[in-house]
Amino acid sequence: MARAICLSLLLLAIAGPAFALSGHAGSGFLHPLTDYGHILSMVGVGLWAALLGVRRPSARLMVPAAFIGLMAIGAAAGFAGIKLPFSEAGVLAAVFMLGGLIIAAVRVPVGTAMLVVGWFALLQGYAHAVAAPPADPGSYILGFLAATALLHAVGVGLGGVAHRLLGTLGMRALGVLVLAAGAFVLAAN
């Protein structure tokens, strides 16, 4: 698991410049990394997937994959001009919901978890699309989907390490950190 985290961080460092179009505002890859709400929710998805994966290993892949797929659909809706209200509020709501799910060690069927994260993914994809520069939306989408996958991998990796070291208590502690950081982000806005 430590290798996965190190590899994710290395890919994150290498891929950022490759996806940069014109600074942070023009980079689909860097866009999710410049907003704490996005980072917390994406890592939170990975943490919850790791928690679910203790009993159902497929959750470690399926839950983040559902998020990424529905995030792409949300982005397509945004680029098509379809309005999804409260998208930014939905990003922050995801942080609190995911933090709470992790703290309470909520285990649901993988399909249910995919639906839960999918709703927030639609909103996040939409939020990324409306913040996109007008040029080259395809590269922009691929960039933020790649960053999202890496953030999910970091969450799954951290969750796996926490579970191995401290069991469910360690994962719950990470949920507390997600929730507390979300409260800090909310207070700062």
PLY file of the C-alpha trace (Angstrom):
ply
format ascii 1.0
element vertex 189
property float x
property float y
property float z
element edge 188
property int vertex1
property int vertex2
end_header
0.00 0.00 0.00
2.90 2.37 0.74
4.15 1.76 -2.80
0.75 2.74 -4.19
0.78 6.00 -2.23
4.35 6.81 -3.30
3.55 5.97 -6.92
0.42 8.15 -6.79
2.38 11.09 -5.41
5.11 10.62 -8.02
2.55 10.49 -10.85
0.88 13.55 -9.40
4.16 15.47 -9.50
5.02 14.32 -13.03
1.59 14.66 -14.64
0.77 18.16 -13.43
3.04 20.00 -15.86
1.96 17.68 -18.68
-1.66 18.75 -18.31
-1.02 22.43 -17.68
-2.55 24.58 -20.39
-2.09 28.08 -19.04
-1.39 27.99 -15.33
-3.75 26.60 -12.68
-6.88 28.15 -14.14
-6.35 26.44 -17.49
-5.23 23.04 -16.26
-7.81 20.32 -15.88
-5.27 18.31 -13.90
-4.44 21.11 -11.49
-7.98 22.45 -11.09
-9.12 19.81 -8.53
-5.85 20.28 -6.66
-6.46 23.98 -6.07
-9.69 23.59 -4.09
-9.68 21.97 -0.66
-13.31 20.92 -0.96
-12.53 18.94 -4.09
-9.41 17.37 -2.58
-11.21 16.37 0.61
-14.18 14.85 -1.17
-12.05 12.91 -3.65
-9.74 11.55 -0.95
-12.88 10.86 1.12
-14.29 8.71 -1.69
-11.07 6.69 -1.63
-11.19 6.34 2.16
-14.80 5.15 2.12
-13.97 2.74 -0.72
-11.11 1.37 1.40
-13.46 0.94 4.35
-15.99 -0.88 2.18
-13.15 -2.88 0.61
-12.28 -4.53 3.91
-15.27 -6.82 3.42
-15.82 -6.38 -0.32
-12.45 -5.89 -2.08
-14.15 -4.90 -5.35
-15.36 -1.70 -3.65
-11.81 -0.30 -3.72
-12.08 -0.10 -7.49
-15.80 0.07 -8.20
-16.70 3.04 -5.97
-13.95 5.34 -7.34
-14.68 4.12 -10.89
-18.34 5.07 -10.51
-17.29 8.49 -9.23
-14.99 9.06 -12.21
-17.59 7.88 -14.74
-20.36 10.06 -13.36
-17.96 12.96 -12.96
-17.32 12.77 -16.72
-21.08 12.82 -17.33
-21.44 15.86 -15.05
-18.68 17.61 -16.98
-20.37 16.79 -20.28
-23.59 18.30 -18.91
-21.71 21.45 -17.93
-20.06 21.79 -21.33
-23.44 21.18 -23.00
-24.96 24.07 -21.05
-27.21 21.91 -18.88
-27.62 23.54 -15.47
-27.00 21.56 -12.27
-27.86 23.84 -9.36
-25.92 23.94 -6.12
-22.86 22.23 -7.58
-20.33 24.00 -5.35
-22.51 23.41 -2.29
-22.71 19.76 -3.34
-18.92 19.52 -3.36
-18.76 20.66 0.26
-21.78 18.54 1.22
-19.88 15.52 -0.14
-17.03 16.24 2.27
-19.36 16.24 5.26
-21.31 13.21 4.10
-18.21 11.18 3.32
-16.55 12.18 6.58
-19.68 11.08 8.46
-19.92 7.79 6.56
-16.29 7.02 7.38
-16.59 8.04 11.05
-19.70 5.89 11.47
-18.02 3.06 9.51
-21.14 2.80 7.35
-21.00 -0.28 5.17
-23.54 -0.52 2.39
-23.67 -2.69 -0.73
-21.16 -1.61 -3.36
-23.95 -0.58 -5.76
-25.47 1.71 -3.14
-22.07 3.28 -2.44
-21.61 3.83 -6.17
-24.93 5.69 -6.33
-24.09 7.84 -3.29
-20.72 8.95 -4.62
-22.13 9.18 -8.14
-24.52 11.97 -7.23
-21.69 14.06 -5.82
-19.52 13.16 -8.80
-22.09 14.63 -11.18
-21.97 17.90 -9.25
-18.18 17.92 -9.12
-17.85 17.21 -12.83
-20.28 20.02 -13.55
-18.34 22.40 -11.26
-15.11 21.55 -13.09
-16.73 22.11 -16.49
-18.10 25.54 -15.67
-14.65 26.57 -14.42
-12.97 25.30 -17.60
-11.32 27.57 -20.14
-13.14 27.61 -23.50
-10.26 25.99 -25.39
-9.76 22.22 -25.56
-12.40 20.82 -23.19
-11.30 17.24 -23.96
-7.83 17.73 -22.51
-9.29 19.62 -19.59
-11.69 16.75 -18.76
-8.94 14.13 -19.10
-6.76 16.21 -16.82
-9.24 16.50 -13.96
-10.26 12.86 -14.32
-6.58 11.84 -13.98
-6.16 14.04 -10.89
-9.35 12.60 -9.43
-8.13 9.04 -9.98
-4.88 9.86 -8.21
-6.68 11.48 -5.28
-8.94 8.43 -5.01
-5.84 6.19 -5.02
-4.32 8.27 -2.23
-7.54 7.86 -0.21
-7.67 4.10 -0.80
-3.99 3.83 0.10
-4.30 5.89 3.27
-7.40 3.97 4.28
-5.62 0.66 3.74
-2.62 1.73 5.80
-4.83 3.10 8.58
-6.86 -0.11 8.67
-3.75 -2.27 8.73
-2.21 -0.27 11.57
-5.25 0.61 13.69
-8.22 -1.26 12.24
-11.54 0.49 11.87
-10.49 3.02 14.52
-7.72 4.28 12.24
-10.11 4.70 9.35
-12.60 6.49 11.58
-9.83 8.85 12.67
-9.23 9.72 9.01
-12.97 10.38 8.69
-12.69 12.83 11.59
-9.85 14.59 9.75
-11.94 14.85 6.57
-14.90 16.25 8.52
-12.76 18.69 10.53
-10.96 19.92 7.42
-14.32 20.37 5.71
-15.52 22.47 8.65
-12.38 24.57 8.35
-12.98 25.08 4.62
-16.58 26.08 5.29
-15.53 28.54 8.00
-12.88 30.05 5.72
-15.44 30.78 2.99
0 1
1 2
2 3
3 4
4 5
5 6
6 7
7 8
8 9
9 10
10 11
11 12
12 13
13 14
14 15
15 16
16 17
17 18
18 19
19 20
20 21
21 22
22 23
23 24
24 25
25 26
26 27
27 28
28 29
29 30
30 31
31 32
32 33
33 34
34 35
35 36
36 37
37 38
38 39
39 40
40 41
41 42
42 43
43 44
44 45
45 46
46 47
47 48
48 49
49 50
50 51
51 52
52 53
53 54
54 55
55 56
56 57
57 58
58 59
59 60
60 61
61 62
62 63
63 64
64 65
65 66
66 67
67 68
68 69
69 70
70 71
71 72
72 73
73 74
74 75
75 76
76 77
77 78
78 79
79 80
80 81
81 82
82 83
83 84
84 85
85 86
86 87
87 88
88 89
89 90
90 91
91 92
92 93
93 94
94 95
95 96
96 97
97 98
98 99
99 100
100 101
101 102
102 103
103 104
104 105
105 106
106 107
107 108
108 109
109 110
110 111
111 112
112 113
113 114
114 115
115 116
116 117
117 118
118 119
119 120
120 121
121 122
122 123
123 124
124 125
125 126
126 127
127 128
128 129
129 130
130 131
131 132
132 133
133 134
134 135
135 136
136 137
137 138
138 139
139 140
140 141
141 142
142 143
143 144
144 145
145 146
146 147
147 148
148 149
149 150
150 151
151 152
152 153
153 154
154 155
155 156
156 157
157 158
158 159
159 160
160 161
161 162
162 163
163 164
164 165
165 166
166 167
167 168
168 169
169 170
170 171
171 172
172 173
173 174
174 175
175 176
176 177
177 178
178 179
179 180
180 181
181 182
182 183
183 184
184 185
185 186
186 187
187 188
